[in-house]
Amino acid sequence: MGSKDGTHTILVFSIPPAGHWAPQKQLVAFAKVLVPAGSQQRVGINIHVCKFLSVVDRSGVRRIPIGVHNLHIGNVKHSISLQAATLGVIKS
């Protein structure tokens, strides 16, 4: 908390689960926030999994790696786990 108004840019990076993915780390979201003097600001950032946590494999196919993805915001790390689900049978 400072004595002057200021802006801060929040960068969110993603590191996919271990594997042969490229890139190893990518920017998935950002927000620019005005913080009034002497205050703190809570910021919500939406991350679309299909668009921003997917990677392109060696064949050029976009895939969502299953497993633990690490999201880095400054010095803070959040881990999220993506798992596959079996879909039920569709009856017509």
PyMOL commands that set and color helices and strands:
alter all, ss='L'
color gray80, all
select helices_A, chain A and resi 49-52
alter helices_A, ss='H'
color red, helices_A
select strands_A, chain A and resi 6-15+26-35+55-56+62-63+67-73+76-82
alter strands_A, ss='S'
color yellow, strands_A
deselect
rebuild
show_as cartoon
